[in-house]
Amino acid sequence: MSNAELTVEVTGPVATVVIRNPTRRNAMTAAMWRQLPVLLDGLEADPAVHALVLTGADGTFCAGADLGDLDELLDAGDASIAVTAEERLAAFAKPTVAAIEGACVGGGCQLAVACDLRIAATDARFGVPPARLGLVYPAPTTRRLARLVGPSAAKHLLFTSELIDADRALRVGLIDEVLPTDALAARVAAVTAAIAQRSRLTVAAAKEIVDDRADEERIAWWHGQVRASGEAREGVVAANERRPPRFGWAPPGRP
């Protein structure tokens, strides 16, 4: 019986999805790829969850995807269950942070890049191995990687399949911060706590706009939400009174 699974831990306003596959360095199985969008749907609908952390169990983020059924993978192409899960993670309406230790390779790198922020330990290693396997990296995944690190760095990762360390990943923009392993959890907790204290309206609108998911009508809707919610008034009053703001906006869903 397989003990590969995704588990969810919720602490206050932050949900943590943990990748667990101890015999395969947390490689994602087909069942785990299918499980991820279902978990994300539930967490997105939960008003108590303001931010999400994705991490791996036991000091390894994710060593890739289980390639056991190669024919299924080849037949699916860009419609694979891995791309479906990646796209769902990228579209998650709340802020997402990848907390990375150890191997972050292949499918693991795919998931990390789909998060909004990536914070890594000094022992983290990153790689994109399709050229070693004779596979074509999915187009949505390739484009997302290139937008993040730029064409040259993306080509280096894709052409060579070399592993790069956390310092180089930081230099090329693949990750946002590098910390000692024993400081990673505290830093991720601090970042997500800060996000959870901010205006959910501001954060949600910023995510949509930065990700180019908001058309002109949607942007106008966001500005209408500012006027209707009173968030800006509360923020200004709180700043003048030197107290934490009491933001109350909650996502009503797309109009």
QUILIN-V788947 format. One record per run of one state. SS is the DSSP state (hx for helix, st for strand, lp for the rest). FROM is the first residue (numbers start at 1). TO is the last residue. If there is no record, write none. Layout:
BEGIN
ss->[SS,SS]
from->[FROM,FROM]
to->[TO,TO]
END
This chain:
BEGIN
ss->[lp,st,lp,st,lp,hx,lp,st,lp,hx,lp,st,lp,st,lp,st,lp,hx,lp,hx,lp,st,lp,st,lp,hx,lp,st,lp,st,lp,hx,lp,hx,lp,hx,lp,st,hx,lp,st,lp,hx,lp,hx,lp,hx,lp,hx,lp]
from->[1,5,12,14,21,22,25,28,29,30,46,51,57,62,63,65,66,70,80,81,91,95,101,103,106,107,115,117,122,125,128,130,134,139,150,151,161,164,166,173,177,180,181,198,200,211,216,230,231,241]
to->[4,11,13,20,21,24,27,28,29,45,50,56,61,62,64,65,69,79,80,90,94,100,102,105,106,114,116,121,124,127,129,133,138,149,150,160,163,165,172,176,179,180,197,199,210,215,229,230,240,255]
END
